[in-house]
Amino acid sequence: KGQTFYQVKWMGYENDEDLTWEPKENLETAPDILEAYHQKVGGTPEPPNKKGAPAGKRKSEAQDSPAPKKGRKSQINGFAEWEPPLGSWEEHVTRVAAIIEDDLEAGVIKKAKTEPKDLSGLLEWDNGRKTQHNMQLLRQKCPQRLLDYYESHL
C-alpha cells in the first residue's frame, strides 16, 4: 500500500500480455530509463491524498444542509493532471532541455504515445514541470525556444 508501480515492457517480449507492473524498487537497475520516463510525463508521481477525516475529529451526523463537495484534482496513474496553456507557449517555456529520437524498441517502459524514431522535445516550464512533445507541436507553440536550443547546440 502506498507504493508506486510502473507498467514495464520487457525487451524481446512484444505481446501486451507480457507487460508487467513492477514496484519502483525493481527498477533501480535502470535509473536512466526511469528518469527519461519521468521527464516524459512531467515529473515523478505524487502519493495520492489520504481520504477521510483526521483522527480525533468526527463529523456531525445531523446537518441542516449538506456541505458543498470539494473539488478533487484529477490524477492519472498517480500523476496530477496538467495541461499546457492554450495559444503560444513562448512565455511559459523556460527552455527546450533536449531533442530526443524516440525508439520504443530500445526502452523498457511502454507508456509512450509516439511512433518509433519520432523526434520529440523535452520542455522545462516556468512552473517547474517537464514535459515531452512532438516536434511539429513545438514548431507551432514555441518556435523561438526551439531556435534558441538549436543555436546553443551549433
C-alpha positions as CSV (number, residue, x, y, z in Angstrom):
1,K,0.0,0.0,0.0
2,G,1.3,3.4,-0.9
3,Q,3.9,2.0,-3.4
4,T,4.4,3.3,-6.9
5,F,4.2,0.8,-9.7
6,Y,5.2,1.1,-13.3
7,Q,3.9,-0.8,-16.3
8,V,7.0,-2.4,-17.9
9,K,7.5,-3.7,-21.5
10,W,10.4,-6.2,-21.5
11,M,12.8,-6.2,-24.4
12,G,12.2,-9.3,-26.6
13,Y,8.6,-9.6,-25.4
14,E,6.3,-7.9,-27.8
15,N,2.8,-9.0,-26.7
16,D,0.6,-6.9,-24.4
17,E,0.1,-9.9,-22.1
18,D,3.9,-9.8,-21.4
19,L,3.6,-6.4,-19.8
20,T,4.1,-6.4,-16.0
21,W,3.5,-4.0,-13.2
22,E,6.7,-3.5,-11.2
23,P,7.3,-1.6,-7.9
24,K,9.9,1.2,-8.1
25,E,12.4,-0.9,-6.2
26,N,12.5,-3.5,-9.0
27,L,13.6,-0.7,-11.5
28,E,16.6,0.6,-9.5
29,T,18.9,-1.1,-12.1
30,A,17.5,1.1,-14.9
31,P,17.7,4.7,-13.4
32,D,18.3,6.3,-16.8
33,I,15.2,4.9,-18.4
34,L,13.1,5.7,-15.3
35,E,14.4,9.3,-15.3
36,A,13.6,9.6,-19.0
37,Y,10.1,8.3,-18.4
38,H,9.6,10.8,-15.5
39,Q,10.8,13.7,-17.8
40,K,8.4,12.5,-20.5
41,V,5.4,12.5,-18.2
42,G,6.2,15.7,-16.3
43,G,7.8,14.5,-13.1
44,T,7.8,11.8,-10.5
45,P,4.5,10.5,-9.3
46,E,2.9,12.2,-6.2
47,P,1.4,10.0,-3.5
48,P,-2.4,10.1,-3.6
49,N,-4.0,12.2,-0.9
50,K,-5.3,10.3,2.1
51,K,-9.1,10.2,2.3
52,G,-11.2,10.6,5.4
53,A,-11.2,12.8,8.5
54,P,-8.1,13.2,10.6
55,A,-8.0,11.1,13.8
56,G,-9.8,12.7,16.7
57,K,-12.3,14.6,14.6
58,R,-15.8,13.4,13.9
59,K,-18.4,14.7,11.5
60,S,-21.7,15.8,12.9
61,E,-24.4,13.3,11.8
62,A,-27.1,15.9,11.8
63,Q,-26.6,18.8,9.4
64,D,-29.2,21.3,8.2
65,S,-27.8,21.4,4.7
66,P,-25.3,19.3,3.0
67,A,-21.8,20.9,2.7
68,P,-20.7,21.6,-0.8
69,K,-18.4,18.9,-2.1
70,K,-14.8,20.0,-2.5
71,G,-13.3,19.5,-6.0
72,R,-10.7,16.8,-6.4
73,K,-7.6,17.1,-8.5
74,S,-7.8,14.6,-11.3
75,Q,-4.9,12.1,-11.3
76,I,-3.8,9.7,-14.0
77,N,-1.5,6.8,-12.9
78,G,-0.5,8.8,-9.8
79,F,0.4,12.0,-11.7
80,A,-1.5,15.2,-11.2
81,E,-3.2,16.1,-14.4
82,W,-1.8,19.2,-16.1
83,E,-2.4,20.7,-19.5
84,P,-0.1,23.2,-21.2
85,P,-1.7,26.6,-21.8
86,L,-3.7,27.4,-24.9
87,G,-2.0,29.5,-27.6
88,S,1.7,30.3,-27.7
89,W,4.0,28.7,-25.1
90,E,6.9,31.1,-25.6
91,E,6.3,33.0,-22.3
92,H,5.7,29.8,-20.3
93,V,8.5,27.6,-21.5
94,T,11.8,28.2,-19.7
95,R,13.8,26.2,-22.2
96,V,14.0,23.2,-24.5
97,A,16.1,20.9,-22.5
98,A,16.7,18.2,-25.1
99,I,15.7,16.9,-28.5
100,I,15.4,13.1,-28.5
101,E,14.7,10.4,-31.0
102,D,12.0,8.1,-29.6
103,D,12.7,4.5,-30.2
104,L,10.3,2.2,-28.4
105,E,12.3,-0.9,-29.1
106,A,15.2,0.4,-27.2
107,G,13.4,1.2,-23.9
108,V,11.6,-0.9,-21.4
109,I,8.8,1.4,-20.4
110,K,5.8,1.1,-22.8
111,K,3.7,4.1,-21.8
112,A,4.8,6.3,-24.7
113,K,2.4,7.7,-27.3
114,T,4.8,8.3,-30.2
115,E,5.8,6.1,-33.1
116,P,9.3,4.6,-33.2
117,K,12.0,7.1,-34.4
118,D,10.0,10.3,-34.0
119,L,11.7,13.4,-32.8
120,S,10.5,14.9,-29.5
121,G,11.5,17.9,-27.5
122,L,11.8,17.9,-23.7
123,L,10.5,21.2,-22.3
124,E,11.0,22.8,-18.9
125,W,8.1,25.1,-17.9
126,D,8.1,28.2,-15.7
127,N,6.1,26.2,-13.1
128,G,8.8,23.6,-12.8
129,R,7.1,20.9,-14.9
130,K,8.9,18.9,-17.5
131,T,7.0,17.6,-20.5
132,Q,7.7,15.9,-23.8
133,H,6.0,16.9,-27.1
134,N,6.5,16.1,-30.8
135,M,8.5,18.5,-32.9
136,Q,5.5,19.5,-35.0
137,L,3.7,20.9,-31.9
138,L,6.9,22.6,-30.7
139,R,7.4,24.4,-34.1
140,Q,3.8,25.8,-33.7
141,K,3.7,26.6,-30.0
142,C,7.3,27.7,-29.1
143,P,9.4,28.2,-32.3
144,Q,11.7,30.8,-30.6
145,R,12.6,28.4,-27.8
146,L,13.3,25.7,-30.3
147,L,15.5,28.1,-32.3
148,D,17.3,29.0,-29.1
149,Y,18.0,25.3,-28.4
150,Y,19.4,24.7,-31.9
151,E,21.6,27.8,-31.8
152,S,23.1,26.8,-28.4
153,H,24.0,23.4,-29.9
154,L,25.8,24.5,-33.1
